[in-house]
Amino acid sequence: MNREAQAVIGLRLTAHRQYMTTPSSSSLARRRERWFYLLITPWLVGLLLFQVGPIVAAVALSFVDWPLPQPPQFVGLTHFQTLLGDPLFGRTLLNTAYYAVGTVPTGILLGLGLA
């Protein structure tokens, strides 16, 4: 590529950058960005409060033993070891799978049939 072509490409890139960073376009972008965050805030608060919060609390509480009148005591993975060592745990999972396989298709077919 010769020097003249490089100069033309350089001028175009410079002009493009200057066009993209004019004060009016950047302030408009900032204003739109502020509106975006303002409008998404209620949804974000609801997500954190009603979905992420309970999930984090459930995971944290699964590692403690907490009889309510007393303070919680950290027990680590003891609850999970007890659960996996229980002979009824496998049967419980199987019953849950049977229930899901039986009720979900029935509900879908019944709903489609009534529609």
C-alpha positions, 0 to 999 in steps of 0.5 A: 500500500502506498503512502497516499492510500495510507493517508486517505485511510488515516483521514477517514478513520480520524474523521469517523472517530471525530464523528462518533465522539462529538459532544452531542452524540455522546451526551445523547448516548449517556442520556439514553444509557441513564434512562435504560438504567432507570427503567431497568432498576425496578426489574433488577431490584425484583430479581435480586430480592425475590429470586437471587436472594432466596437462592443465596439464602437457601444455599447458605442455610444448607450448611448450618444447623439452626434450631430456632431458639439457639444461634446457628451452627456451621455443619458443612456438608453433614446434611448432604452426607446424611441425605445421600446415605439415606436409603429412602433418598433414591426412592424419593427421587424415583417417585418425583420423576414418576410424578413429573412424567405423569403430570406434565404431559397430562397437563399439557394434553388437557390444556391443549384439548380444552383449548 
